[in-house]
């Protein structure tokens, strides 16, 4: 078991190169999905191994649920015992649970409050709020029977006043792309993954950027005016206050807005090309894939080993 229970806690470091290189070199849709899958798998594996460390490291502590046979010399030889690591894993696992619960709870609370605030407005895809603060964001649907199952685009009058007619169309197309692509799910997934393992925070930042780039490209495709979309983003970034929570996508979300504008002033990226393994981004993709596979195999090995040892120590 040994090192296999530790590896998934540090293998997320292999995702750092792809977090930096996916943004400029991969199509934003591909980058978003790839980075989210990597973050989810790596976070799940590291959390699982924290749980295994708790079981292994606290076996000798009073009150543990394991059978007395766990303390047999043969069992202890097969599964190394480290009380300090076990206690530290308990603290880490509690921190992961609290952090993930807080992030998910805040996401749900903000969504509920936002839908309640829109309750008096006519049902429709666009909700315009009379507000002196400029903002625009995509609010996912609240469920069946509420009239907003598909979600709504929320925009303030102050934001609309900052844009001309074509820029407003670009704004609406951008937010519809967020809703159609379910970008809030990707943002929530990587935020939870980063709470599970702080080494995954670069992936969280990368996905926050690639979801915006994905919506930018969709808005440019729908409107057919890349320059107008770029101009609207630049204007909105100068006045916008952002979204209610980082897990809701917005038109001028905090981040490298100049890079988004610069990308829109260039030709649209190819959605079918895949980088060669001999390029920096191709090597980063394979490195991240190898790290994710290694993390999954290591956690599976540790889990199976612990199961077999428990089964041998506690015959039915």
Secondary structure, 3 states (H helix, E strand, C coil): CCCHHHHHHHHHHHHHHHHHHHHHHCCHHHHHHHHHHHHHHHHHHHHHHHHHHHHHHCCCCCCCCCCHHHHCHHHHHHCCCCHHHHHHHHHHHHHHHHHHHHHHHHHHHHHHHHHHHCCCCCCCCEEEECCCCCCEEEECCCCCCCCCCCCEEEEEHHHHHCCCHHHHHHHHHHHHHHHHCCHHHHHHHHHHHHHHCHHHHHHHHHHHHHHHHHHHHHHHHHHCCHHHHHHHHHHHHHHCCCCCCCCCCECCCCCCHHHHHHHHCCCCCCCCCCCCCCCHHHHHHHHHHHHHHHHHHHHHHHHHHHHHHHHHHCCC
